[in-house]
Amino acid sequence: MTFVVTEQCIKCRFTDCVIPCPVECFHEGPEFMVIDPEVCIDCNACATECPVGAIYQDKDLPADQMVFKDINRRLSKIYPQVLEKTNALEEAYKWRDVMGKIHYLNASLDDLNSEISA
Ligand code: SF4
């Protein structure tokens, strides 16, 4: 099993999750974070640190967030690894309670399409 970063992280990217992770499995994209499922040891240290509640164990993912399991897996191969907390995105506090943000992942999904066709 693995933990998964979901839609609520988009346009926020607070990165508090990076601090407790013992195995450095977070990767940072332009709009949000992802977890490398091949590195995650399923320790549950990160989920409670996320200020927007974006991180779930894969077996507990809400039905409308299941797509993020694949998004995390694929984008963790593209986004750079992040080892320390960084600044949240500029408008993070404006976006933290907004739902339905997956369409803001457009740039990332272009990367994803490139990765699929590679
Ligand atoms: Fe890292 Fe543990 Fe969270 Fe996996 S569950 S991302 S190993 S802190």
Backbone and ligand atoms as CSV (ligand in chain L), in Angstrom:
chain,resi,resn,atom,element,x,y,z
A,1,MET,N,N,0.839,-1.192,0.000
A,1,MET,CA,C,0.000,0.000,0.000
A,1,MET,C,C,0.875,1.243,0.000
A,2,THR,N,N,0.242,2.341,-0.317
A,2,THR,CA,C,0.961,3.615,-0.358
A,2,THR,C,C,0.010,4.727,0.078
A,3,PHE,N,N,0.572,5.864,0.384
A,3,PHE,CA,C,-0.238,7.055,0.603
A,3,PHE,C,C,-0.259,7.854,-0.690
A,4,VAL,N,N,-1.298,8.650,-0.845
A,4,VAL,CA,C,-1.557,9.346,-2.112
A,4,VAL,C,C,-1.930,10.797,-1.813
A,5,VAL,N,N,-1.340,11.730,-2.546
A,5,VAL,CA,C,-1.733,13.140,-2.450
A,5,VAL,C,C,-2.889,13.369,-3.426
A,6,THR,N,N,-3.952,13.994,-2.956
A,6,THR,CA,C,-5.152,14.165,-3.780
A,6,THR,C,C,-5.364,15.628,-4.179
A,7,GLU,N,N,-6.484,15.826,-4.803
A,7,GLU,CA,C,-6.837,17.102,-5.430
A,7,GLU,C,C,-6.713,18.313,-4.508
A,8,GLN,N,N,-6.957,18.136,-3.221
A,8,GLN,CA,C,-6.996,19.295,-2.340
A,8,GLN,C,C,-5.645,20.009,-2.240
A,9,CYS,N,N,-4.580,19.326,-2.610
A,9,CYS,CA,C,-3.236,19.951,-2.590
A,9,CYS,C,C,-3.037,20.940,-3.737
A,10,ILE,N,N,-3.803,20.790,-4.793
A,10,ILE,CA,C,-3.597,21.611,-5.993
A,10,ILE,C,C,-3.783,23.097,-5.676
A,11,LYS,N,N,-2.843,23.880,-6.141
A,11,LYS,CA,C,-2.787,25.339,-5.941
A,11,LYS,C,C,-2.489,25.735,-4.495
A,12,CYS,N,N,-2.148,24.776,-3.655
A,12,CYS,CA,C,-1.768,25.062,-2.267
A,12,CYS,C,C,-0.298,24.677,-2.045
A,13,ARG,N,N,-0.021,23.368,-2.100
A,13,ARG,CA,C,1.339,22.844,-2.002
A,13,ARG,C,C,2.066,23.377,-0.762
A,14,PHE,N,N,1.473,23.128,0.398
A,14,PHE,CA,C,2.059,23.647,1.646
A,14,PHE,C,C,3.373,22.947,2.006
A,15,THR,N,N,3.535,21.702,1.593
A,15,THR,CA,C,4.758,20.894,1.781
A,15,THR,C,C,5.080,20.505,3.233
A,16,ASP,N,N,4.160,20.723,4.161
A,16,ASP,CA,C,4.402,20.255,5.544
A,16,ASP,C,C,4.617,18.735,5.578
A,17,CYS,N,N,4.050,18.050,4.614
A,17,CYS,CA,C,4.142,16.588,4.546
A,17,CYS,C,C,5.570,16.080,4.392
A,18,VAL,N,N,6.422,16.898,3.825
A,18,VAL,CA,C,7.794,16.466,3.542
A,18,VAL,C,C,8.575,16.232,4.839
A,19,ILE,N,N,8.294,17.029,5.842
A,19,ILE,CA,C,9.114,17.031,7.060
A,19,ILE,C,C,9.151,15.670,7.757
A,20,PRO,N,N,8.005,15.034,8.005
A,20,PRO,CA,C,8.067,13.770,8.759
A,20,PRO,C,C,8.408,12.539,7.941
A,21,CYS,N,N,8.440,12.642,6.628
A,21,CYS,CA,C,8.625,11.439,5.811
A,21,CYS,C,C,10.027,10.858,6.005
A,22,PRO,N,N,10.119,9.608,6.449
A,22,PRO,CA,C,11.426,9.022,6.751
A,22,PRO,C,C,12.174,8.511,5.526
A,23,VAL,N,N,11.494,8.479,4.385
A,23,VAL,CA,C,12.129,7.864,3.215
A,23,VAL,C,C,12.168,8.783,1.986
A,24,GLU,N,N,11.869,10.058,2.176
A,24,GLU,CA,C,12.047,11.066,1.125
A,24,GLU,C,C,11.303,10.703,-0.155
A,25,CYS,N,N,10.015,10.420,-0.022
A,25,CYS,CA,C,9.280,9.985,-1.218
A,25,CYS,C,C,8.419,11.072,-1.847
A,26,PHE,N,N,8.558,12.321,-1.403
A,26,PHE,CA,C,7.750,13.389,-2.003
A,26,PHE,C,C,8.455,14.027,-3.189
A,27,HIS,N,N,7.633,14.380,-4.184
A,27,HIS,CA,C,8.104,15.093,-5.366
A,27,HIS,C,C,7.204,16.311,-5.550
A,28,GLU,N,N,7.800,17.405,-6.012
A,28,GLU,CA,C,7.094,18.682,-6.063
A,28,GLU,C,C,6.916,19.136,-7.506
A,29,GLY,N,N,5.648,19.343,-7.889
A,29,GLY,CA,C,5.352,19.878,-9.205
A,29,GLY,C,C,4.938,21.331,-9.113
A,30,PRO,N,N,4.582,21.940,-10.237
A,30,PRO,CA,C,4.227,23.356,-10.216
A,30,PRO,C,C,2.937,23.647,-9.463
A,31,GLU,N,N,2.029,22.670,-9.381
A,31,GLU,CA,C,0.754,22.937,-8.714
A,31,GLU,C,C,0.533,22.124,-7.452
A,32,PHE,N,N,1.216,20.978,-7.322
A,32,PHE,CA,C,0.970,20.169,-6.124
A,32,PHE,C,C,2.079,19.143,-5.921
A,33,MET,N,N,1.934,18.363,-4.859
A,33,MET,CA,C,2.915,17.363,-4.484
A,33,MET,C,C,2.427,15.980,-4.903
A,34,VAL,N,N,3.365,15.063,-5.073
A,34,VAL,CA,C,2.981,13.664,-5.251
A,34,VAL,C,C,3.903,12.783,-4.412
A,35,ILE,N,N,3.447,11.569,-4.170
A,35,ILE,CA,C,4.205,10.564,-3.416
A,35,ILE,C,C,4.610,9.450,-4.369
A,36,ASP,N,N,5.867,9.051,-4.304
A,36,ASP,CA,C,6.332,7.922,-5.118
A,36,ASP,C,C,5.901,6.625,-4.423
A,37,PRO,N,N,4.978,5.881,-5.019
A,37,PRO,CA,C,4.474,4.676,-4.339
A,37,PRO,C,C,5.508,3.564,-4.229
A,38,GLU,N,N,6.557,3.654,-5.009
A,38,GLU,CA,C,7.597,2.621,-4.938
A,38,GLU,C,C,8.549,2.878,-3.772
A,39,VAL,N,N,8.472,4.087,-3.201
A,39,VAL,CA,C,9.356,4.445,-2.087
A,39,VAL,C,C,8.586,4.498,-0.760
A,40,CYS,N,N,7.324,4.870,-0.819
A,40,CYS,CA,C,6.498,5.010,0.392
A,40,CYS,C,C,6.469,3.693,1.178
A,41,ILE,N,N,6.695,3.796,2.486
A,41,ILE,CA,C,6.671,2.609,3.356
A,41,ILE,C,C,5.381,2.533,4.179
A,42,ASP,N,N,4.409,3.389,3.809
A,42,ASP,CA,C,3.075,3.253,4.387
A,42,ASP,C,C,3.074,3.529,5.895
A,43,CYS,N,N,3.884,4.509,6.300
A,43,CYS,CA,C,4.056,4.734,7.745
A,43,CYS,C,C,3.006,5.656,8.354
A,44,ASN,N,N,2.295,6.408,7.521
A,44,ASN,CA,C,1.229,7.312,7.979
A,44,ASN,C,C,1.751,8.531,8.738
A,45,ALA,N,N,2.999,8.896,8.543
A,45,ALA,CA,C,3.529,10.069,9.246
A,45,ALA,C,C,3.110,11.381,8.582
A,46,CYS,N,N,2.753,11.337,7.320
A,46,CYS,CA,C,2.523,12.581,6.576
A,46,CYS,C,C,1.070,13.062,6.582
A,47,ALA,N,N,0.136,12.157,6.606
A,47,ALA,CA,C,-1.258,12.533,6.351
A,47,ALA,C,C,-1.767,13.581,7.343
A,48,THR,N,N,-1.433,13.410,8.604
A,48,THR,CA,C,-1.941,14.349,9.604
A,48,THR,C,C,-1.234,15.689,9.555
A,49,GLU,N,N,-0.099,15.752,8.879
A,49,GLU,CA,C,0.635,17.018,8.775
A,49,GLU,C,C,0.080,17.925,7.691
A,50,CYS,N,N,-0.668,17.356,6.753
A,50,CYS,CA,C,-1.174,18.172,5.638
A,50,CYS,C,C,-2.268,19.115,6.146
A,51,PRO,N,N,-2.099,20.436,6.012
A,51,PRO,CA,C,-3.082,21.373,6.559
A,51,PRO,C,C,-4.403,21.396,5.806
A,52,VAL,N,N,-4.437,20.761,4.623
A,52,VAL,CA,C,-5.702,20.732,3.873
A,52,VAL,C,C,-6.276,19.324,3.761
A,53,GLY,N,N,-5.685,18.370,4.467
A,53,GLY,CA,C,-6.231,17.008,4.465
A,53,GLY,C,C,-6.199,16.342,3.109
A,54,ALA,N,N,-5.131,16.564,2.355
A,54,ALA,CA,C,-5.076,16.056,0.982
A,54,ALA,C,C,-4.520,14.647,0.870
A,55,ILE,N,N,-3.973,14.076,1.952
A,55,ILE,CA,C,-3.255,12.807,1.836
A,55,ILE,C,C,-4.061,11.661,2.450
A,56,TYR,N,N,-4.219,10.605,1.661
A,56,TYR,CA,C,-4.967,9.417,2.086
A,56,TYR,C,C,-4.137,8.167,1.833
A,57,GLN,N,N,-4.361,7.139,2.647
A,57,GLN,CA,C,-3.862,5.821,2.287
A,57,GLN,C,C,-4.670,5.354,1.075
A,58,ASP,N,N,-4.033,4.651,0.167
A,58,ASP,CA,C,-4.726,4.325,-1.091
A,58,ASP,C,C,-6.032,3.569,-0.873
A,59,LYS,N,N,-6.080,2.703,0.131
A,59,LYS,CA,C,-7.314,1.933,0.365
A,59,LYS,C,C,-8.452,2.812,0.889
A,60,ASP,N,N,-8.122,4.010,1.364
A,60,ASP,CA,C,-9.140,4.906,1.909
A,60,ASP,C,C,-9.483,6.064,0.973
A,61,LEU,N,N,-8.959,6.036,-0.239
A,61,LEU,CA,C,-9.220,7.137,-1.169
A,61,LEU,C,C,-10.720,7.264,-1.446
A,62,PRO,N,N,-11.251,8.495,-1.383
A,62,PRO,CA,C,-12.641,8.676,-1.826
A,62,PRO,C,C,-12.766,8.282,-3.295
A,63,ALA,N,N,-13.919,7.832,-3.691
A,63,ALA,CA,C,-14.119,7.331,-5.057
A,63,ALA,C,C,-13.713,8.358,-6.105
A,64,ASP,N,N,-14.014,9.619,-5.852
A,64,ASP,CA,C,-13.713,10.640,-6.867
A,64,ASP,C,C,-12.238,11.048,-6.862
A,65,GLN,N,N,-11.448,10.449,-5.987
A,65,GLN,CA,C,-10.014,10.765,-5.931
A,65,GLN,C,C,-9.145,9.579,-6.357
A,66,MET,N,N,-9.778,8.487,-6.769
A,66,MET,CA,C,-9.006,7.293,-7.138
A,66,MET,C,C,-8.002,7.553,-8.259
A,67,VAL,N,N,-8.337,8.465,-9.158
A,67,VAL,CA,C,-7.444,8.770,-10.276
A,67,VAL,C,C,-6.092,9.284,-9.785
A,68,PHE,N,N,-6.062,9.832,-8.580
A,68,PHE,CA,C,-4.802,10.386,-8.080
A,68,PHE,C,C,-3.777,9.313,-7.716
A,69,LYS,N,N,-4.208,8.090,-7.543
A,69,LYS,CA,C,-3.229,7.017,-7.307
A,69,LYS,C,C,-2.329,6.881,-8.538
A,70,ASP,N,N,-2.927,6.885,-9.696
A,70,ASP,CA,C,-2.153,6.789,-10.934
A,70,ASP,C,C,-1.389,8.094,-11.200
A,71,ILE,N,N,-2.013,9.224,-10.905
A,71,ILE,CA,C,-1.341,10.515,-11.113
A,71,ILE,C,C,-0.089,10.605,-10.233
A,72,ASN,N,N,-0.197,10.199,-8.969
A,72,ASN,CA,C,0.985,10.210,-8.089
A,72,ASN,C,C,2.084,9.319,-8.640
A,73,ARG,N,N,1.701,8.123,-9.051
A,73,ARG,CA,C,2.702,7.181,-9.557
A,73,ARG,C,C,3.421,7.740,-10.777
A,74,ARG,N,N,2.667,8.274,-11.706
A,74,ARG,CA,C,3.268,8.758,-12.952
A,74,ARG,C,C,4.060,10.050,-12.756
A,75,LEU,N,N,3.481,11.002,-12.039
A,75,LEU,CA,C,4.176,12.287,-11.894
A,75,LEU,C,C,5.379,12.194,-10.961
A,76,SER,N,N,5.417,11.194,-10.086
A,76,SER,CA,C,6.607,11.051,-9.232
A,76,SER,C,C,7.838,10.687,-10.068
A,77,LYS,N,N,7.601,10.206,-11.286
A,77,LYS,CA,C,8.724,9.909,-12.192
A,77,LYS,C,C,9.195,11.153,-12.934
A,78,ILE,N,N,8.393,12.217,-12.890
A,78,ILE,CA,C,8.684,13.433,-13.652
A,78,ILE,C,C,9.093,14.586,-12.741
A,79,TYR,N,N,8.337,14.789,-11.681
A,79,TYR,CA,C,8.612,15.915,-10.781
A,79,TYR,C,C,9.888,15.665,-9.973
A,80,PRO,N,N,10.628,16.737,-9.657
A,80,PRO,CA,C,11.832,16.571,-8.836
A,80,PRO,C,C,11.499,16.196,-7.394
A,81,GLN,N,N,12.369,15.425,-6.814
A,81,GLN,CA,C,12.232,15.061,-5.403
A,81,GLN,C,C,12.397,16.318,-4.551
A,82,VAL,N,N,11.641,16.405,-3.466
A,82,VAL,CA,C,11.782,17.528,-2.546
A,82,VAL,C,C,12.085,16.974,-1.156
A,83,LEU,N,N,13.128,17.515,-0.537
A,83,LEU,CA,C,13.617,16.964,0.728
A,83,LEU,C,C,13.340,17.859,1.928
A,84,GLU,N,N,12.920,19.102,1.656
A,84,GLU,CA,C,12.663,20.041,2.745
A,84,GLU,C,C,11.364,20.797,2.472
A,85,LYS,N,N,10.775,21.312,3.539
A,85,LYS,CA,C,9.595,22.142,3.360
A,85,LYS,C,C,9.966,23.380,2.560
A,86,THR,N,N,9.109,23.751,1.620
A,86,THR,CA,C,9.327,24.971,0.841
A,86,THR,C,C,8.122,25.888,1.049
A,87,ASN,N,N,8.185,27.077,0.484
A,87,ASN,CA,C,7.064,28.008,0.637
A,87,ASN,C,C,5.823,27.469,-0.077
A,88,ALA,N,N,4.681,27.667,0.548
A,88,ALA,CA,C,3.425,27.312,-0.118
A,88,ALA,C,C,3.259,28.202,-1.345
A,89,LEU,N,N,2.392,27.779,-2.255
A,89,LEU,CA,C,2.117,28.605,-3.421
A,89,LEU,C,C,1.491,29.937,-2.982
A,90,GLU,N,N,1.667,30.940,-3.819
A,90,GLU,CA,C,1.347,32.318,-3.439
A,90,GLU,C,C,-0.099,32.489,-2.953
A,91,GLU,N,N,-1.036,31.799,-3.603
A,91,GLU,CA,C,-2.448,31.966,-3.246
A,91,GLU,C,C,-2.993,30.741,-2.498
A,92,ALA,N,N,-2.126,30.046,-1.804
A,92,ALA,CA,C,-2.520,28.804,-1.134
A,92,ALA,C,C,-3.693,29.004,-0.179
A,93,TYR,N,N,-3.689,30.077,0.557
A,93,TYR,CA,C,-4.760,30.272,1.542
A,93,TYR,C,C,-6.085,30.602,0.874
A,94,LYS,N,N,-6.014,31.169,-0.314
A,94,LYS,CA,C,-7.242,31.443,-1.072
A,94,LYS,C,C,-7.840,30.133,-1.608
A,95,TRP,N,N,-6.970,29.176,-1.969
A,95,TRP,CA,C,-7.415,27.960,-2.640
A,95,TRP,C,C,-7.622,26.778,-1.706
A,96,ARG,N,N,-7.231,26.866,-0.465
A,96,ARG,CA,C,-7.194,25.685,0.388
A,96,ARG,C,C,-8.563,25.041,0.605
A,97,ASP,N,N,-9.629,25.809,0.584
A,97,ASP,CA,C,-10.959,25.232,0.818
A,97,ASP,C,C,-11.776,25.087,-0.468
A,98,VAL,N,N,-11.131,25.332,-1.604
A,98,VAL,CA,C,-11.823,25.197,-2.887
A,98,VAL,C,C,-11.782,23.738,-3.325
A,99,MET,N,N,-12.913,23.205,-3.736
A,99,MET,CA,C,-12.981,21.833,-4.233
A,99,MET,C,C,-12.983,21.849,-5.767
A,100,GLY,N,N,-12.742,20.697,-6.355
A,100,GLY,CA,C,-12.833,20.591,-7.808
A,100,GLY,C,C,-11.714,21.316,-8.530
A,101,LYS,N,N,-10.460,21.009,-8.161
A,101,LYS,CA,C,-9.327,21.744,-8.748
A,101,LYS,C,C,-8.526,20.923,-9.749
A,102,ILE,N,N,-8.977,19.738,-10.095
A,102,ILE,CA,C,-8.145,18.872,-10.938
A,102,ILE,C,C,-7.828,19.516,-12.289
A,103,HIS,N,N,-8.718,20.366,-12.795
A,103,HIS,CA,C,-8.452,20.970,-14.103
A,103,HIS,C,C,-7.287,21.948,-14.060
A,104,TYR,N,N,-6.855,22.335,-12.877
A,104,TYR,CA,C,-5.664,23.190,-12.785
A,104,TYR,C,C,-4.378,22.389,-12.938
A,105,LEU,N,N,-4.500,21.098,-13.098
A,105,LEU,CA,C,-3.327,20.259,-13.336
A,105,LEU,C,C,-2.989,20.157,-14.816
A,106,ASN,N,N,-3.521,21.043,-15.625
A,106,ASN,CA,C,-3.334,20.927,-17.070
A,106,ASN,C,C,-1.876,20.800,-17.472
A,107,ALA,N,N,-1.023,21.668,-16.949
A,107,ALA,CA,C,0.383,21.623,-17.345
A,107,ALA,C,C,0.976,20.269,-16.980
A,108,SER,N,N,0.616,19.800,-15.797
A,108,SER,CA,C,1.157,18.524,-15.353
A,108,SER,C,C,0.645,17.388,-16.212
A,109,LEU,N,N,-0.606,17.478,-16.619
A,109,LEU,CA,C,-1.153,16.411,-17.435
A,109,LEU,C,C,-0.518,16.406,-18.823
A,110,ASP,N,N,-0.071,17.571,-19.295
A,110,ASP,CA,C,0.706,17.582,-20.539
A,110,ASP,C,C,1.984,16.774,-20.332
A,111,ASP,N,N,2.635,16.985,-19.173
A,111,ASP,CA,C,3.835,16.208,-18.862
A,111,ASP,C,C,3.500,14.728,-18.816
A,112,LEU,N,N,2.342,14.463,-18.220
A,112,LEU,CA,C,1.925,13.075,-18.067
A,112,LEU,C,C,1.719,12.417,-19.425
A,113,ASN,N,N,1.089,13.167,-20.335
A,113,ASN,CA,C,0.874,12.630,-21.676
A,113,ASN,C,C,2.193,12.361,-22.371
A,114,SER,N,N,3.180,13.240,-22.147
A,114,SER,CA,C,4.498,13.030,-22.734
A,114,SER,C,C,5.125,11.760,-22.182
A,115,GLU,N,N,4.918,11.565,-20.873
A,115,GLU,CA,C,5.496,10.391,-20.227
A,115,GLU,C,C,4.840,9.121,-20.764
A,116,ILE,N,N,3.516,9.211,-21.021
A,116,ILE,CA,C,2.806,8.033,-21.527
A,116,ILE,C,C,3.276,7.671,-22.926
A,117,SER,N,N,3.503,8.716,-23.756
A,117,SER,CA,C,3.862,8.440,-25.147
A,117,SER,C,C,5.348,8.152,-25.321
A,118,ALA,N,N,6.138,8.364,-24.245
A,118,ALA,CA,C,7.589,8.146,-24.349
A,118,ALA,C,C,7.903,6.654,-24.463
L,1,SF4,FE1,FE,6.452,9.152,3.509
L,1,SF4,FE2,FE,5.269,7.626,5.391
L,1,SF4,FE3,FE,3.820,9.465,4.058
L,1,SF4,FE4,FE,4.686,7.269,2.786
L,1,SF4,S1,S,3.208,7.327,4.482
L,1,SF4,S2,S,4.747,9.394,2.035
L,1,SF4,S3,S,6.677,6.928,3.788
L,1,SF4,S4,S,5.539,9.861,5.468
